[in-house]
Amino acid sequence: MLPVVHLVAAARPNLPKLAALWHALAEAPPICTPVLLHTGQHHDAAMFGDLLEDLELPAPSIALGISGGTHAELTGRTMMACEAAWQRDRPAMVVVAGDVDGALAAGLAARKLGVPVAHMEAGLRCGDADMPEEINRRALDAISNLLWAPDEATAARMRGEGHGAAHVRAVGNAMVDSLLRHLPAARARPLPEGLSPGGYGIVTLHRPANVDDAPTLRALVAAVEDAALALPLAWPLHPRTRARMEAFGLVPPRGVRMLPPLRYLDFLALMAGARVIATDSGGVQEEAAALGLPCLTLRPSTERPATIEAGGNRLVTAAQLAAAMRAPPGRAAPIPLWDGRAGARMRDHLAEVLGE
């Protein structure tokens, strides 16, 4: 009987990464039985359900339904639910992706039961020790048995921190695997009415540091309005950001096409046709680099330094946004290992470990 490996999805950004491994396992001789487990952190159709269809993933075999609450509440309840699930049906390995609370909770629950954990996107660091995601990713790296890094430099740093060479593997970028797999289908989709290829920019904002503080979000909304004088902008509005704008009494910026949350393929199509994107999303920085789309990152630091080193990404403040829209960075140079083969490399590492 093949060993069972649980792929844990908590939030929307986890799914394109896990999909890379899922399809790599499905399209090669079987080494394990993969099972998709959804913790529930993102659960509505706009943030999760439609993404399964676009990524050609099945409905999760295990759905824990844990969402909402503070960081501690969500982490604790997810740990308890994962523990109960794995006491009933113990997997040979648990794979977690990214750095959200649900991912950390699953990793902790698995390790405390003695189940090995593989961390996809291991080694990412932005240097902000107070950012919840930075806390989660450092903790996950500390407890994980397999560490799948996006590039050789990150893998080397992980080994330098004391992780054994057999446990660390530079696999590339799983998000890019999914982008390359689904880009032809995305390009066939129409753009929102009124937008033409190369004639607009995009804005996305969702991180608590940008949207949970009223003065900070007010300054960003004003900056986006100023930037729209240089280039028409489309802004798919994250549910968190929409709620904060309504709570703070902020009106949508003039000259900006406000959009609802988009399906994965629709957002890929939007990026593929854009001239520039301003974002605070780590995954969008990676996707922009893969597409050759100039990126302006509205944060003081990033855990994706490869995108800056490649020349396609620049850190900017709200005050710098309008000028940066007029003179964005150029096209990113190709990033080693970001070639659509990350899933295959993860599968190969799994095969080595499961075959021991």
Helices and strands as residue ranges (DSSP letters): E 4-9, H 14-26, E 33-38, I 45-49, H 50-54, E 62-63, H 71-88, E 93-97, H 101-112, E 117-120, H 132-143, E 146-149, H 152-160, E 168-170, H 174-187, E 201-204, H 208-211, H 214-227, E 233-236, H 239-247, E 256-259, H 264-272, E 276-279, H 282-291, E 295-297, H 305-309, E 313-315, G 318-320, H 321-326, H 342-354
